[in-house]
Amino acid sequence: MTDQTVGEVQKRGGEVIKVCRKQYRGHDLVDVRVYIAGGAEDGGDQPTRKGLCCSPERWRRLLPLVEQALEET
């Protein structure tokens, strides 16, 4: 699998949050990361260190916790 952007959400200040499917050393991963729009040398988006990259199994355990936090707000 090649890296695949699933979707993105605009933030303020020229940043965007991207959800991507990736492979690293033969492992499937889901990466949710902040990018600087147009920050790369080629004019593309530049990834930052702000983000979380986990296996699909770990995301399946995390998502119910995020949903619970959203219900409590």
N, C-alpha and C positions, 0 to 999 in steps of 0.2 A: 504494500500500500504506500502510495506517496502521501505527503502531507496534504490534508484536505481541510479547508476552512468551512465549518458548518454554518457559522453566522457571526454577526458582530453587533455591538451596541455602542453608539457614540457617547463619549463623555465630553465634558467641557475642556477647553484649553488644547484642542487638537489631539486628544487622545481617544483611542477606541479600544474596547474590550473585545477580543476575538476568542471564539471557541473553535478549536482545531483538533482533528484526529491526526495522530502521528505514529510513527514507528521509531523505536530507538533500540538498537541491538536486538532486533527480533521481537520486541515487546510492543503490543498495541497500547497507546496512551491517549488520553483526552487532556488537552492543554487549554486552560482558561487564563489568558494573559492580557495585560495592558500593552498596547502598541502606541508609538508616537506616529501619528499620521504624516506620511511624507518624509520621515526622518532618516530613511536609508539613503545611501549614496546614489542608488539608482532611482530615487524618488518614491520608492515603495515604503511601506510601513516598517518601522524599526521596533522589534520587540524589546520590552524592558524586563527587569528582574521581578516586577510586580506580577505575580500570577501563581497558579497552582497546576501542576502536571501530575496526574495520577492514572493508574490503570482503570479500565472500565469497572472492574469489580469494586475498587475502593470508592469510585464515584457513586456507585449504586448504594453503598453504605452511607455516604455523606449526604446525598440528596434529601433523604427523609429528615435529616437534622436541619438542613437549610429550610425545608418546607415548614418544619415546626417553628423555627425562629421567625419566619415570615408570618405565621398565624398569630404569634404572640405580640406582634407590633401593631 
